Amino acid sequence: MSFPPWLTWLDECASTNTWALQHIDKFKQGDVVFTPRQTSGRGQQGRLWYAPAGVLTASFILQPIAPAELPLLSLAAGLAVIHALEDLISLPASALGIKWPNDVLLWGRKLAGVLGEARLPLAVVGVGLNRQVDWEMVLAAGTINLTPEQVTSLSEITATPPDVLPLLVKLRDYLLQAHGVIRHGGLAGLLPQLRQRDVLYGCPLIVSTGQGNLTGAGAGIDELGRLLVQSNNGSLQALAAGRVLRWEALRRGQE
Ligand SMILES: O=C(O)CCCC[C@@H]1SC[C@@H]2NC(=O)N[C@@H]21
């Protein structure tokens, strides 16, 4: 198989993000590291991120970035995943959504996650996308503690998920585009799209903030990439980090 010059294809590696960070000196804008077998992936907040067979695991190198741009780029990566998939698969506009800060959901179940890391002025944006995962088999094996309601895969909606290379090409194109938008005007240019895809907007939720749990309703995402929460005590809070523990999706005309 011949690969485009920007692609490093590794037969196996612990983590494409770790590999990219370890070899950062040889990368430039738009380079991509991919492996079909990631053995020790990393997720948000230092968690291990298990990738069963059929997950697309790749890291995209973008430069330059300033420190404050990393969370913006990670959010924009969710949009890039959505645009790439909508170009390659016929999907209703309400199928794919973003759950702050880094999840892409398909009909409310996790389809992809993003981990953005920086070696300034470079950013390594890792994407794990459930392309062709047999979750029934994976969950039955008990290696991973999830329920079928939490996860999904492209193979659940199409018998022929797009091949890896066309997916990487699209993801890379949209990430480069998003990087340009953020460099020139921050997140502002992407906020309308984020608002449209924000599955937490208007939903009752509980967020673990590091200083305790905050209960309220999602009130959008601001220009700094923070989650806005209208808390039950009446104040509007802006969270730069946190983990949404529970959220109750309001059906917004999807059924
Ligand atoms: O959902 C999350 O917590 C983020 C998951 C990010 C996983 C991807 S897979 C490619 C890249 N390499 C890693 O080790 N992590 C990211």
The ligand as an ORCA input file, in Angstrom:
! r2SCAN-3c Opt
* xyz 0 1
  O     -12.225      9.757     25.322
  C     -11.131     10.112     25.774
  O     -10.900     10.186     26.986
  C     -10.053     10.504     24.803
  C      -9.628      9.323     23.994
  C      -8.512      9.647     23.037
  C      -7.958      8.390     22.421
  C      -7.020      8.672     21.300
  S      -6.656      7.225     20.372
  C      -5.363      8.043     19.547
  C      -4.664      8.886     20.571
  N      -3.650      8.140     21.282
  C      -3.942      8.002     22.580
  O      -3.245      7.396     23.411
  N      -5.093      8.630     22.862
  C      -5.664      9.254     21.692
*
